[in-house]
């Protein structure tokens, strides 16, 4: 009798839990993956299906925040904390098959006007290497767009900005006295590593290319850079080889901060 009563009470609790979730207006549950035990059981999924609630299980922990922002909902730690004001809204949630894989597709998400919408990009390839390369390419393109949104400015590529800054700093170094001029001159010389490396990777003669590029920038041709396709120095602006200004300034700032941090080291303590 006790065994029967226990199972009856257990079933009643599961049924009550499903009804309480349904009462909030929720018909889709996104359940985080548990590292210690199963987040849901087959019996709980059965009772959720009885009250017409779809359960999406095994969502990774690092995806919860992104999904919550995308669906404009609030994550909760227990079913008792669920309420109507924490729910997100969407027109359709369905399971779609792509070959041998299945994904959950959410369309028609209703978000507030001040929050941008999210678009998913599905990549398919013949091998994992192709997929990884495609993902890196899309990530690079998105980073370029992000840089342009943060700072809407473009500058010529082909190591033209590095050489222009190097030439201007070299002129400034001659006007500064003592160690200040020496430091600025070395900084200007270090910037020439970028065009030198670019020419070397392109299979060109780096010494000739850097010398010619330095000469042109000293004469005032600021947009001239290394044309990898033609194997010479040309007007990169006419070739439409450009890059976001934020990329150049960020790289310059981070490299400078790294050098300053190294120069602040007084001594190195060897440990095992």
C-alpha positions in Angstrom: 0.0 0.0 0.0 2.8 2.4 0.8 4.5 1.6 -2.5 1.3 2.4 -4.4 0.7 5.6 -2.4 4.3 6.8 -3.1 3.9 6.3 -6.9 0.5 8.0 -6.9 1.9 10.9 -5.0 4.9 11.1 -7.4 2.6 11.1 -10.5 0.4 13.7 -8.9 3.4 16.0 -8.3 4.6 15.6 -11.9 1.1 16.3 -13.2 0.7 19.3 -10.9 4.1 20.6 -12.1 3.0 20.4 -15.7 -0.3 22.1 -15.0 1.4 24.9 -13.1 3.8 25.5 -16.0 0.9 25.5 -18.5 -1.0 28.0 -16.3 1.8 30.6 -16.9 1.1 30.4 -20.6 4.4 28.5 -21.5 4.2 25.9 -24.1 7.9 25.4 -24.8 10.6 24.7 -22.2 14.3 25.1 -22.9 16.1 23.0 -20.3 19.8 23.3 -19.5 22.1 20.3 -19.7 23.1 18.9 -16.2 26.6 17.7 -15.6 25.7 15.6 -12.6 22.4 13.8 -13.6 19.7 13.9 -16.1 17.9 17.2 -16.1 14.6 15.6 -17.1 13.3 12.0 -17.1 11.2 10.2 -19.7 8.2 10.3 -17.3 8.4 14.1 -16.9 8.6 14.5 -20.6 5.5 12.3 -20.9 3.5 14.5 -18.5 4.7 17.6 -20.3 3.5 16.2 -23.6 0.1 15.4 -22.0 -0.4 19.1 -21.3 1.0 20.0 -24.8 4.3 21.5 -23.6 7.3 21.0 -25.8 10.6 20.4 -24.0 14.0 21.1 -25.6 16.7 19.4 -23.5 20.5 19.3 -23.2 21.1 23.0 -23.9 24.7 23.8 -23.0 25.4 26.1 -20.1 27.3 28.7 -22.2 24.4 29.0 -24.6 21.8 29.9 -22.0 22.6 33.6 -21.8 22.7 34.0 -25.6 19.4 32.2 -26.0 17.8 34.3 -23.2 18.8 37.5 -24.9 17.7 36.3 -28.3 14.2 35.2 -27.2 13.8 38.1 -24.7 13.1 35.7 -21.8 14.5 35.3 -18.3 16.3 32.1 -17.2 15.0 30.5 -13.9 16.5 28.0 -11.6 13.3 26.2 -10.6 9.8 25.7 -11.9 8.4 27.5 -8.9 10.0 30.8 -10.1 8.3 30.6 -13.5 5.9 33.4 -14.2 4.3 35.0 -17.3 6.5 38.1 -17.2 9.6 36.0 -17.7 8.4 34.3 -20.9 9.5 35.0 -24.4 7.3 34.9 -27.5 7.7 33.3 -30.9 5.4 32.3 -33.7 6.8 28.8 -34.3 9.2 26.4 -32.6 9.8 23.2 -34.6 12.3 20.4 -35.1 13.9 20.5 -38.5 16.0 17.8 -40.1 19.1 18.6 -42.2 20.5 15.4 -43.5 21.2 13.2 -40.5 21.1 16.0 -38.0 18.1 17.6 -36.3 17.9 21.2 -35.1 15.4 23.3 -33.2 14.2 26.2 -35.4 12.6 29.2 -33.7 10.9 31.8 -36.0 8.9 34.9 -35.5 10.5 36.0 -32.2 8.9 39.0 -30.7 11.4 41.3 -29.0 11.4 44.9 -27.9 12.2 47.6 -30.5 15.5 48.5 -28.7 16.8 44.9 -29.0 18.3 43.7 -32.3 17.0 40.5 -33.9 19.1 37.4 -34.1 19.7 35.5 -37.3 21.2 32.0 -37.4 23.6 30.9 -40.2 23.6 27.2 -40.9 26.9 25.9 -42.4 27.2 22.6 -44.3 30.4 21.1 -45.7 32.0 17.9 -46.8 34.4 17.7 -43.8 35.0 19.3 -40.4 38.0 21.2 -41.9 35.7 22.9 -44.5 33.2 23.8 -41.8 35.9 25.3 -39.5 37.3 27.4 -42.3 33.8 28.6 -43.3 33.1 29.5 -39.7 36.4 31.5 -39.4 35.6 33.3 -42.6 32.1 34.3 -41.4 33.5 35.3 -38.0 36.1 37.6 -39.7 33.4 39.2 -41.8 31.2 39.8 -38.8 34.2 41.4 -37.0 34.8 43.8 -39.9 31.1 44.8 -39.8 31.4 45.3 -36.0 34.4 47.5 -36.4 32.7 49.6 -39.0 29.6 50.0 -36.7 31.8 51.2 -33.8 33.9 53.5 -35.9 32.7 54.4 -39.3 36.0 55.0 -41.1 38.1 53.1 -43.6 41.8 53.4 -44.4 44.0 51.9 -47.2 45.4 48.5 -46.6 48.6 46.9 -47.9 50.7 48.2 -44.9 50.2 51.8 -46.1 49.0 53.1 -42.7 51.9 51.4 -40.9 54.5 52.9 -43.2 52.9 56.4 -43.1 52.9 56.4 -39.3 56.5 55.2 -39.3 57.6 58.0 -41.7 55.9 60.6 -39.6 57.3 59.3 -36.3 60.8 59.2 -37.9 60.5 62.9 -38.7 59.3 63.6 -35.2 62.2 61.6 -33.7 64.7 64.0 -35.3 63.1 67.0 -33.6 63.0 65.4 -30.1 66.0 65.6 -27.8 67.8 62.8 -26.0 66.2 59.5 -25.2 62.8 60.7 -26.3 63.9 61.0 -29.9 65.7 57.6 -29.6 62.5 55.8 -28.4 60.3 57.4 -31.0 62.8 56.5 -33.7 62.8 52.8 -32.6 59.0 52.8 -32.5 59.0 54.1 -36.1 61.5 51.4 -37.1 59.4 48.7 -35.4 56.4 49.6 -37.5 58.3 48.8 -40.7 58.1 45.1 -39.6 54.5 45.0 -40.9 55.3 45.9 -44.6 58.5 43.8 -44.4 56.5 40.7 -43.3 53.7 41.3 -45.8 56.2 41.5 -48.7 58.1 38.4 -47.4 54.9 36.4 -47.1 53.9 37.4 -50.7 57.2 36.1 -52.1 58.6 39.5 -52.8 61.9 41.1 -52.0 61.1 42.7 -48.6 64.2 45.1 -48.6 63.4 46.5 -52.0 59.6 46.8 -51.3 60.1 48.5 -47.9 62.7 50.9 -49.3 60.5 51.9 -52.2 57.4 52.2 -50.0 59.3 54.4 -47.4 60.5 56.7 -50.3 57.0 57.2 -51.7 55.5 57.9 -48.3 58.3 60.4 -47.6 57.4 62.2 -50.8 53.7 62.5 -49.7 52.1 59.5 -51.4 50.1 58.4 -48.3 47.8 55.8 -50.0 50.6 53.8 -51.5 50.9 50.2 -50.2 52.1 46.7 -51.2 50.0 45.2 -54.0 50.4 41.5 -53.5 48.7 40.6 -56.8 50.9 42.8 -59.0 54.0 42.2 -56.9 54.9 45.9 -56.5 54.0 49.1 -54.7 50.8 50.9 -56.1 48.0 53.2 -55.0 46.1 50.9 -52.8 43.1 53.3 -52.7 42.6 52.9 -56.4 42.8 49.1 -56.0 40.0 49.3 -53.4 42.1 47.5 -50.8 40.8 49.0 -47.5 40.3 48.0 -43.9 38.5 49.5 -40.9 40.3 52.2 -39.0 39.4 50.5 -35.7 41.4 47.4 -36.7 44.6 49.5 -37.2 44.2 51.6 -34.1 43.4 48.6 -31.9 46.4 46.6 -33.1 48.7 49.6 -32.6 47.3 50.2 -29.1 47.5 46.6 -28.0 51.0 46.1 -29.3 52.1 49.3 -27.5 50.5 48.2 -24.2 52.2 44.8 -24.5 55.7 46.4 -25.0 55.1 48.8 -22.1 54.1 45.9 -19.8 57.3 44.0 -20.7 59.5 47.1 -20.2 58.0 47.5 -16.7 59.5 44.1 -15.6 62.5 44.8 -13.4 63.6 41.2 -12.8 62.6 37.6 -13.5 62.4 35.0 -10.7 63.0 31.5 -11.9 60.7 28.9 -10.4 60.1 25.2 -10.9 
